[in-house]
Amino acid sequence: MEIFKEYMWAFVVGGLFCAVGQVLIDYTKLTPARILVAFVIAGVILGGIGVYEPLVELAGGGATVPLTGFGYLLAKGVKEAVAEKGLLGAITGGFTAASAGLGAAVFFGLIIALIFKPKDKV
C-alpha cells in the first residue's frame, strides 16, 4: 500500500505542474519557451530557499522529473559546492550536479539525429 501512495503523490504533483503549464499556455500570451524557462527559474528559487526539498521527499519523481526539478537540482548543486569550495562552487556546482542529465540529453540527441533524417516542412 505504501508504494501506491508514492505513485499517487508523484502523479498528483507532476500533474499539477503540467496543469499549471497548460493554464499558462491557454490563458497567457507567454510562449512555451518562456514558460519552460519560468519553470526552471521557479525550481531554482524554491530549491534555493529550501521549499522544494519537502516536495521532492513527498512526490519523488513527480517533483524531480519536471523542469522545476532541474532548477532544484541546479540550486542544490550550487549550495553544496559553495559550502565545499567557496565562491568557485557558485560557478561549478550547478554544472557538476546536472552533468549526468545534460550529458545524457546531448548523447541521445546526437544518436537520434544520426538515426533519423529531417524532412522539410510543407
Secondary structure as UniProt FT lines:
FT   HELIX           2..27
FT   HELIX           32..48
FT   TURN            49..50
FT   HELIX           52..59
FT   HELIX           61..64
FT   HELIX           67..85
FT   TURN            86..87
FT   HELIX           88..115
//
